[in-house]
């Protein structure tokens, strides 16, 4: 594997961590506000 392949993988992992936490928070809020329809 090339060095930039590893760099890309590391970047994806680093970017996915804050996105995952944001998604979990949004999903949790959506589960609570299930009766209220869609909540962004």
C-alpha positions in Angstrom: 0.0 0.0 0.0 1.1 3.5 -0.8 1.7 6.1 1.9 -1.1 8.3 0.7 -3.5 5.3 1.0 -2.8 5.1 4.7 -3.1 8.9 5.0 -6.5 8.7 3.4 -7.6 6.0 5.8 -6.4 8.0 8.8 -8.2 11.1 7.5 -11.4 9.2 7.0 -11.2 7.7 10.5 -10.5 11.1 12.1 -13.4 12.7 10.2 -15.8 9.8 11.0 -15.3 10.2 14.8 -17.0 13.6 15.2 -19.6 12.7 12.5 -20.5 9.6 14.4 -21.0 11.4 17.7 -23.1 14.0 15.9 -25.1 11.3 14.2 -25.7 9.5 17.5 -26.9 12.7 19.2 -29.2 13.4 16.3 -30.5 9.9 16.2 -31.1 10.0 20.0 -33.1 13.2 19.6 -35.0 11.8 16.7 -36.0 8.7 18.8 -37.3 11.0 21.6 -39.1 13.3 19.2 -40.7 10.5 17.3 -44.2 11.8 17.7 -43.2 15.3 16.7 -42.2 14.2 13.2 -38.9 15.0 11.6 -36.4 16.9 13.6 -33.2 18.1 12.0 
